[in-house]
Amino acid sequence: MTHLWVRAEQRPNEDRVGLTPEGAKALMSGGIKVTVEESAVRAIPLQGYIDAGCEIAAENSWPSAPADAIIFGLKELPEDDTPLPHRHIMFGHAFKGQHSGKALLDRFAAGGGTLYDLEYLVDEAGRRVAAFGYWAGYAGAAVTLKSWCAQQRGDICGPVGVYPGKDALLAELNAELKAVQADVPTAIVIGAMGRVGTGAADLCEAMGITVTKWDMAETASGGPFPEILQHDLFLNCIFARPGTPVFVPAEALSAARKLTAIGDVACDPDSDYNPVPIYDQATSWEAPALRVASDPVMDVMAIDNLPSMLPVESSHDYAGQLLPSLLTLADLKSGVWGRAEATFREFVPA
C-alpha cells in the first residue's frame, strides 16, 4: 500500500500544510495510507486528521518512518549532513543554481532517496500543477507596502507575523497608510499574468494603489527598464530561469529614481539567474526589509515563505490544487511524479 507521511514543518514561522483533513480522507478512500505528525504550529488542527481516520505520529519522527513511506512536507529540512534514504515531496530549492541546494542533493545521493520537488510537479505542457503563488504575491505586496510606510516614518519595516485572514491584514495596512498621511504609492508588477503577480496586483488594488502590470511582452527587449524606477514599489513575480533579464541592476541604486521599495516575491538571491542582483540574502519575518542604499533609500523585501502569513487560506488553496496529483501516488514512474523524478535524476543520477 502506498504510504504518505505528512511531516511537521521544522522551519520557524511555517504554519502551512499541503494536505487538509478532507484531502487525507480522499487519499485513504483511494487506497493510500496517510500518517500525519503532530505539530505545535500547523494552522489546521490535528483533530481534523484524527476525525478523518489518519494515523498520528510524533512530531518530527519522520526519520524513523518505514522505508517505503513517502515523506511530505513543504519547506526545507533542517540543515545537516544526514543521508536521506526516503522519498521526499517538498520544495527543495536545489535545481536553479542555488548554492545551498547542493548540500541537500548530496544528502539524497548519500542516502539513496529521491526528491519530488513541488516546484517541478508539472503537467504535460510544463505548467506547475500546484503553487502557493497567489498568496505569496498577496502577502509579498503587503510587506513591501509596509516597508514603504516605514520609510515615510523615517524607519525600516519591523517584524511581521501570522494573520488570521486577509481582512485583518488589509485593516492593518489601511491603518498604516492613514498614519503616515502620504499619497498612495504607485506600483509596477512584473509577472502580472501569473499566479504570483495576480495576488500582488490584487493586494495593491485592494489598497487603492495604481498598478502597472507587465509580463513577458513588456520585458522581451531584455532591458534596461527605466520605467521600473519611476514607480514607488516594484514587485518581482517572475520565475527566474536562464535568460531572465535583469530588472534592477546595481547601478540603479545611485540613479535618479522614485523607486524605494522592492518586493522580490520570487526570492532567489543566491540563484545565478536573480533578476534583482542588488542583494544576496533572503530577509526574514523578524527583519523583513534589507536596506541596500540610503541616498536615496532602497529597501528589498525577500521573504521566502510569504504565504505562511496567511496559512489557513494558503493551505486550503494549495492542498486543493495538489490533491489530484497526490491521488496518483501509486504510480510514481509516470505522469507528474515521473517527470519530477526525471528532473531530480538530472542532478542525482540513479
C-alpha positions, -999 to 999 in steps of 0.1 A, spaced: 0 0 0 13 35 -9 21 53 24 21 91 26 37 105 58 29 142 64 57 156 85 55 186 108 73 217 94 105 224 112 113 258 98 104 288 121 72 307 110 59 279 89 24 270 98 11 258 64 4 222 54 -1 207 19 -29 183 28 -62 191 45 -82 165 65 -107 164 36 -78 156 13 -65 130 36 -99 113 37 -100 113 -1 -65 97 -3 -75 70 21 -106 63 2 -83 58 -28 -63 32 -11 -34 54 2 -23 51 38 -19 85 55 2 93 86 2 128 100 27 140 125 16 161 155 26 197 151 27 226 176 22 252 149 2 238 120 -27 261 111 -51 233 105 -58 215 138 -47 179 143 -82 168 154 -94 171 118 -69 145 107 -78 123 136 -115 125 127 -106 117 90 -90 84 102 -53 92 97 -26 75 117 -9 100 140 28 101 147 50 121 170 63 155 158 95 152 137 96 114 138 98 111 101 135 99 100 123 67 116 93 63 93 91 30 73 115 28 44 87 28 19 69 58 33 68 90 11 76 119 34 56 150 25 64 185 38 66 219 23 97 238 33 133 226 36 146 202 62 170 213 90 205 216 75 228 188 84 247 161 66 224 132 75 218 109 45 182 109 32 170 74 23 133 81 19 114 95 -10 105 132 -1 80 156 -15 89 192 -7 103 225 -20 140 216 -23 153 249 -38 181 229 -54 176 229 -92 182 265 -102 218 270 -93 211 277 -56 243 273 -38 226 260 -6 208 233 -27 240 213 -34 242 201 2 206 188 1 213 169 -32 244 154 -16 223 141 12 199 124 -12 229 109 -31 243 96 1 211 80 13 197 68 -20 165 87 -15 145 107 -41 133 143 -42 100 151 -59 103 188 -58 70 206 -55 82 234 -77 88 208 -105 55 190 -104 43 198 -139 17 187 -164 23 176 -199 26 212 -210 52 220 -183 28 241 -162 30 236 -124 1 216 -111 0 234 -78 15 267 -65 13 290 -35 19 318 -59 -13 338 -54 -9 342 -16 29 347 -20 22 376 -42 -6 389 -20 15 388 12 47 400 -5 29 431 -18 16 437 17 50 435 33 65 457 6 39 483 12 46 481 50 83 487 41 73 518 21 52 531 50 81 526 74 103 547 50 77 575 53 82 574 90 120 575 86 122 539 97 126 504 84 100 477 84 96 459 117 87 423 123 57 407 106 37 377 117 8 354 111 -27 369 103 -60 351 110 -71 361 75 -67 386 47 -93 410 62 -71 415 93 -41 422 71 -59 448 50 -72 465 81 -36 468 94 -23 482 61 -51 507 59 -42 520 94 -5 522 85 -12 542 53 -35 565 72 -10 571 99 18 582 75 -5 607 58 13 603 25 -1 600 -11 -8 564 -20 23 550 -38 24 536 -73 35 501 -81 47 480 -110 43 442 -111 64 421 -134 49 387 -140 14 402 -137 -3 374 -157 8 347 -134 -5 335 -100 21 354 -80 16 386 -100 -22 384 -98 -20 381 -60 4 411 -58 -18 432 -80 -49 422 -61 -34 434 -28 -23 467 -43 -57 473 -59 -74 465 -26 -53 492 -11 -62 518 -38 -27 516 -54 -24 522 -91 -7 492 -106 13 490 -138 11 454 -150 39 439 -170 46 404 -183 67 387 -210 58 411 -238 69 442 -219 103 426 -209 111 408 -241 136 435 -251 159 424 -223 162 458 -207 173 481 -193 139 491 -180 139 527 -167 101 526 -162 106 504 -132 125 532 -114 96 556 -120 73 537 -95 74 537 -57 71 500 -54 84 472 -77 71 436 -72 91 409 -89 68 380 -95 86 360 -122 100 325 -121 138 330 -126 154 309 -153 183 311 -178 178 342 -200 157 361 -175 167 398 -179 180 419 -151 152 443 -139 171 464 -113 209 464 -119 234 476 -92 238 510 -109 201 517 -103 209 523 -66 227 555 -74 204 566 -103 177 592 -101 146 572 -92 113 572 -75 116 536 -66 124 529 -29 109 496 -21 113 463 -39 93 431 -32 113 403 -46 85 378 -42 103 352 -64 132 354 -38 162 337 -54 190 358 -40 216 330 -44 205 320 -78 227 326 -108 195 340 -126 185 365 -99 169 394 -119 173 418 -89 211 414 -82 213 442 -57 211 419 -27 224 385 -18 204 372 11 168 365 19 150 386 45 130 372 74 99 377 94 119 393 122 137 417 97 116 418 66 134 446 48 171 448 38 184 483 32 207 483 2 210 520 -4 205 551 18 208 581 -6 182 577 -19 169 549 3 162 515 -11 148 485 8 143 450 -5 117 426 9 127 390 1 110 366 25 108 331 10 78 317 29 54 346 25 21 325 21 25 314 57 15 348 68 -20 337 57 -16 300 65 -52 289 66 -62 304 32 -29 294 15 -30 258 28 -66 252 16 -58 268 -17 -26 248 -23 -39 215 -10 -69 217 -33 -46 222 -63 -22 194 -53 -48 167 -43 -54 153 -78 -17 146 -82 -15 130 -47 -43 107 -57 -19 92 -83 9 85 -59 6 47 -65 23 53 -99 55 73 -93 71 63 -126 48 82 -149 28 115 -151 36 143 -127 57 121 -104 77 106 -133 85 140 -147 96 152 -112 119 123 -107 134 128 -141 143 163 -131 159 151 -99 179 125 -118 195 152 -139 212 162 -107 215 130 -88 218 100 -112 204 67 -100 
